[in-house]
Amino acid sequence: MICRLRMSTWFKHALAFSLLFVATLGFSGEIIVGVHGGLSMPNIRGNTPQSQGYVSRRGPFFGITADFGIARSFSICAEVNYSSQGGKRNGMQPLTADQLGGLPLLSGMTLYANFRNETILDYIEIPLMARLTWGRSLRFFVQAGPFVGFRARTVTETRGTSQIFLDLSGTPLPDPSTGQPLPAVSFDANTDIKQDINSTTAGITGGAGVATRFGPGDIILDARFEVGLTNIQSNPALNGENQTGGLVVILGYAFAFGGGR
């Protein structure tokens, strides 16, 4: 855990230094500035019962971008984006502390229920990517680099009614006073989980795209991946260790300044 925390801190400091370095460089080449938006298809990865079983959800992705030309085919791209992360999990799944509703637990015990759960984790992300471009009428590019994300919105939307179970096979949790299974409870709720999620995350992003002239600027189609490298959970002993990630498809429009074409 100590090594993981040190790596996370080093990664964020390295990205901050890189952003400062780019901001202070004097670029003699073309600068392309634009806006973009699209669809984020994120997921949650983990290796504990509390963090397994998620599938991809859908969410918004939008922001501003600035591409700084360094050489004829090489540039540095810096962005500020609103990126929707998270995942969905339906069916039998472990309960979190917020969902237990005061039920007593023995040390190390995990309880389960059958319901629908969508975890929405939205971040303000700042990626810094190296970009290689080629072509004339159609300009293709590949890009990759680190990103840091700052927590913006964290909520779980749960729906359904279920009994509480002792295991994934569906053994009902008995009432301590009668020995009979406890009655089903409703899981219809929207719960703010800000206290369970770290305020920052970091990872790598990259992908490929194509740009072409359209009117006074460029229309840009971009597909990229995001892989979170840091644990997002503030209490991993209770909720497991999760990382974000997913696929993003983006359409943008940008204007070039200086450098010529």
C-alpha positions as CSV (number, residue, x, y, z in Angstrom):
1,M,0.0,0.0,0.0
2,I,2.9,2.4,0.8
3,C,4.5,1.8,-2.5
4,R,1.2,2.3,-4.3
5,L,0.6,5.7,-2.5
6,R,4.2,6.8,-3.4
7,M,3.7,5.9,-7.0
8,S,0.4,7.7,-7.2
9,T,2.0,10.9,-5.6
10,W,5.0,10.7,-8.0
11,F,2.7,10.3,-11.0
12,K,0.6,13.3,-10.2
13,H,3.7,15.5,-9.5
14,A,5.2,14.4,-12.8
15,L,2.1,15.3,-14.7
16,A,1.8,18.7,-12.9
17,F,5.5,19.4,-13.9
18,S,4.8,18.4,-17.5
19,L,1.8,20.8,-17.7
20,L,3.9,23.6,-16.3
21,F,6.7,22.8,-18.8
22,V,4.4,22.9,-21.7
23,A,2.8,26.2,-20.5
24,T,6.1,27.9,-20.4
25,L,7.5,26.8,-23.7
26,G,7.6,29.2,-26.6
27,F,6.0,27.5,-29.6
28,S,7.0,28.6,-33.0
29,G,4.7,26.2,-34.8
30,E,1.0,26.0,-35.3
31,I,-1.4,26.1,-32.4
32,I,-4.8,24.4,-32.8
33,V,-7.5,25.4,-30.3
34,G,-11.0,23.8,-30.2
35,V,-13.9,22.2,-28.4
36,H,-15.1,18.7,-28.4
37,G,-17.8,16.4,-27.0
38,G,-18.9,12.8,-27.2
39,L,-19.7,9.6,-25.5
40,S,-17.8,8.0,-22.6
41,M,-18.2,4.2,-22.1
42,P,-16.4,3.6,-18.8
43,N,-16.1,0.7,-16.5
44,I,-14.8,-0.1,-13.0
45,R,-12.0,-2.6,-12.5
46,G,-11.1,-4.4,-9.3
47,N,-10.1,-7.7,-7.7
48,T,-12.3,-7.9,-4.6
49,P,-15.9,-9.0,-4.2
50,Q,-16.9,-5.4,-3.6
51,S,-15.4,-4.2,-6.9
52,Q,-16.0,-7.1,-9.3
53,G,-18.9,-7.7,-11.7
54,Y,-19.3,-4.2,-13.2
55,V,-20.1,-3.6,-16.9
56,S,-19.8,-0.5,-19.0
57,R,-22.2,2.4,-18.6
58,R,-22.8,5.4,-20.9
59,G,-22.0,9.0,-19.9
60,P,-21.0,12.5,-21.3
61,F,-17.5,13.6,-22.3
62,F,-16.8,17.2,-23.3
63,G,-14.1,19.8,-23.0
64,I,-11.6,22.1,-24.6
65,T,-8.3,21.2,-26.4
66,A,-5.1,23.0,-27.4
67,D,-2.6,21.3,-29.7
68,F,0.9,22.9,-29.8
69,G,3.0,22.2,-32.9
70,I,6.7,21.4,-32.2
71,A,7.7,19.9,-35.5
72,R,6.0,19.3,-38.8
73,S,4.3,16.1,-37.7
74,F,4.7,16.2,-33.9
75,S,2.8,18.2,-31.3
76,I,1.8,18.3,-27.7
77,C,-2.0,18.2,-26.9
78,A,-3.3,19.6,-23.6
79,E,-7.0,19.4,-22.7
80,V,-9.5,20.1,-19.9
81,N,-12.4,17.7,-20.0
82,Y,-15.5,16.7,-18.1
83,S,-15.4,12.9,-18.2
84,S,-18.1,10.6,-16.9
85,Q,-16.7,7.4,-15.3
86,G,-18.2,4.5,-13.3
87,G,-20.0,1.3,-14.1
88,K,-23.2,-0.7,-13.8
89,R,-23.9,-3.9,-11.9
90,N,-27.2,-5.9,-12.0
91,G,-28.2,-9.0,-10.0
92,M,-26.6,-10.5,-6.9
93,Q,-23.9,-8.3,-5.5
94,P,-22.2,-7.4,-2.3
95,L,-23.6,-4.6,-0.2
96,T,-21.6,-1.5,0.8
97,A,-21.7,0.2,4.2
98,D,-24.2,2.7,2.9
99,Q,-26.6,0.0,1.7
100,L,-26.5,-2.1,4.9
101,G,-29.0,0.2,6.6
102,G,-27.7,-0.5,10.1
103,L,-27.6,-4.3,9.8
104,P,-25.0,-5.7,12.3
105,L,-22.0,-7.4,10.7
106,L,-19.3,-9.8,12.1
107,S,-15.7,-8.8,11.3
108,G,-15.0,-9.8,7.7
109,M,-18.6,-10.6,6.8
110,T,-20.0,-9.7,3.4
111,L,-23.7,-9.6,2.8
112,Y,-25.5,-9.7,-0.7
113,A,-28.7,-8.6,-2.3
114,N,-30.2,-8.8,-5.8
115,F,-30.8,-5.3,-7.3
116,R,-29.6,-2.8,-10.0
117,N,-26.8,-0.5,-9.3
118,E,-25.3,2.3,-11.5
119,T,-22.2,4.0,-10.0
120,I,-21.6,7.5,-11.5
121,L,-18.1,8.9,-11.0
122,D,-17.6,12.2,-12.9
123,Y,-14.2,13.9,-13.1
124,I,-12.6,17.1,-14.4
125,E,-9.7,15.5,-16.3
126,I,-6.5,17.1,-17.5
127,P,-4.6,15.0,-20.1
128,L,-1.3,15.8,-21.7
129,M,-0.6,13.8,-24.8
130,A,2.1,13.5,-27.4
131,R,0.6,13.5,-30.9
132,L,2.0,12.2,-34.2
133,T,0.2,13.4,-37.4
134,W,0.4,12.6,-41.1
135,G,-1.5,13.2,-44.3
136,R,-2.8,16.3,-46.1
137,S,-6.5,16.4,-47.1
138,L,-7.3,13.8,-44.4
139,R,-4.8,14.2,-41.5
140,F,-4.5,11.1,-39.3
141,F,-3.0,11.1,-35.8
142,V,-2.1,8.9,-32.9
143,Q,-1.6,10.2,-29.4
144,A,-0.9,9.0,-25.9
145,G,0.0,10.4,-22.5
146,P,-0.9,10.8,-18.8
147,F,-3.9,12.4,-17.2
148,V,-5.0,13.5,-13.8
149,G,-8.6,13.7,-12.7
150,F,-10.4,15.7,-10.0
151,R,-13.6,14.4,-8.5
152,A,-16.7,16.3,-9.6
153,R,-19.8,14.1,-9.0
154,T,-20.1,10.8,-7.2
155,V,-23.4,9.0,-6.8
156,T,-24.8,5.5,-6.8
157,E,-28.3,5.0,-8.3
158,T,-29.8,1.8,-7.0
159,R,-33.2,0.2,-7.9
160,G,-35.0,-3.0,-6.9
161,T,-36.3,-4.9,-3.9
162,S,-34.5,-7.9,-2.5
163,Q,-33.9,-10.0,0.6
164,I,-30.5,-9.9,2.2
165,F,-28.4,-13.0,1.6
166,L,-25.4,-14.5,3.4
167,D,-23.7,-15.6,0.1
168,L,-23.9,-15.5,-3.6
169,S,-25.8,-18.8,-3.7
170,G,-28.8,-17.0,-2.0
171,T,-28.8,-18.2,1.6
172,P,-31.2,-15.8,3.3
173,L,-30.0,-13.8,6.3
174,P,-32.1,-15.0,9.3
175,D,-33.8,-12.7,11.8
176,P,-31.7,-13.2,15.1
177,S,-34.9,-13.3,17.2
178,T,-37.0,-15.8,15.1
179,G,-34.5,-17.6,12.9
180,Q,-36.7,-16.8,9.9
181,P,-35.4,-15.0,6.8
182,L,-35.6,-11.2,7.1
183,P,-38.2,-9.6,4.8
184,A,-37.2,-8.0,1.5
185,V,-36.2,-4.4,1.5
186,S,-36.2,-1.7,-1.1
187,F,-33.0,-0.5,-2.7
188,D,-34.5,2.5,-4.5
189,A,-32.1,5.3,-3.7
190,N,-29.7,7.9,-5.0
191,T,-26.7,8.0,-2.6
192,D,-23.9,10.5,-2.6
193,I,-20.7,8.5,-2.1
194,K,-18.2,11.4,-2.1
195,Q,-16.8,10.3,1.3
196,D,-16.0,6.9,-0.3
197,I,-14.1,8.2,-3.3
198,N,-10.6,9.8,-3.4
199,S,-10.6,13.4,-4.6
200,T,-8.1,12.8,-7.4
201,T,-7.2,10.0,-9.8
202,A,-4.5,9.5,-12.4
203,G,-3.8,7.2,-15.4
204,I,-2.9,7.1,-19.0
205,T,-5.0,7.9,-22.1
206,G,-4.4,7.5,-25.8
207,G,-5.9,6.6,-29.2
208,A,-6.2,7.7,-32.8
209,G,-8.3,10.0,-34.9
210,V,-8.7,11.9,-38.2
211,A,-9.1,15.6,-39.0
212,T,-10.2,17.4,-42.1
213,R,-10.9,21.0,-43.2
214,F,-14.5,22.0,-42.8
215,G,-15.3,25.7,-43.2
216,P,-12.9,28.0,-41.4
217,G,-11.6,25.3,-39.1
218,D,-11.1,21.5,-38.8
219,I,-13.6,18.8,-37.9
220,I,-12.0,16.1,-35.8
221,L,-13.1,12.6,-35.0
222,D,-11.2,10.9,-32.1
223,A,-11.5,7.6,-30.4
224,R,-9.4,6.9,-27.3
225,F,-9.0,4.7,-24.2
226,E,-8.5,5.7,-20.6
227,V,-6.9,3.5,-18.0
228,G,-6.9,4.6,-14.4
229,L,-3.8,3.6,-12.5
230,T,-4.7,4.7,-9.0
231,N,-7.2,3.3,-6.5
232,I,-10.3,5.5,-6.4
233,Q,-11.6,4.2,-3.1
234,S,-10.8,6.2,0.1
235,N,-11.5,3.1,2.3
236,P,-10.3,0.1,0.4
237,A,-10.5,-2.2,3.5
238,L,-14.3,-1.7,3.4
239,N,-15.1,-1.2,-0.3
240,G,-12.2,-2.9,-2.1
241,E,-9.7,-1.4,-4.6
242,N,-11.1,0.0,-7.9
243,Q,-9.7,1.7,-10.9
244,T,-11.6,3.6,-13.6
245,G,-11.2,3.3,-17.4
246,G,-13.0,2.9,-20.6
247,L,-13.5,4.0,-24.2
248,V,-14.3,7.5,-25.4
249,V,-15.6,8.6,-28.9
250,I,-15.4,12.3,-29.6
251,L,-16.3,14.8,-32.3
252,G,-14.7,18.2,-32.2
253,Y,-14.1,21.4,-34.1
254,A,-10.9,23.5,-33.9
255,F,-9.2,26.5,-35.4
256,A,-5.5,26.8,-36.3
257,F,-3.4,29.8,-35.5
258,G,0.0,30.5,-37.0
259,G,2.3,28.0,-38.7
260,G,0.4,27.7,-42.0
261,R,-0.9,24.6,-43.6
